[in-house]
């Protein structure tokens, strides 16, 4: 599980939400009035991106591939 911050689009309060799976999701969030928020409901769109790249290892090009 991962915790991310999302900012309320109405009042700007930052709220922590828990992301259970590594995938794109949308979830409803209530801006917490007890933390100084506006008590409005908004949608948090969570986008997950995973990237990979490959690099050469120095000296590996000279190795024989037989």
Secondary structure as GFF3:
##gff-version 3
##sequence-region A 1 66
A	DSSP	beta_strand	2	7	.	.	.	ID=ss1
A	DSSP	beta_strand	14	19	.	.	.	ID=ss2
A	DSSP	beta_strand	25	30	.	.	.	ID=ss3
A	DSSP	three_ten_helix	33	35	.	.	.	ID=ss4
A	DSSP	beta_strand	41	46	.	.	.	ID=ss5
A	DSSP	three_ten_helix	60	62	.	.	.	ID=ss6
###
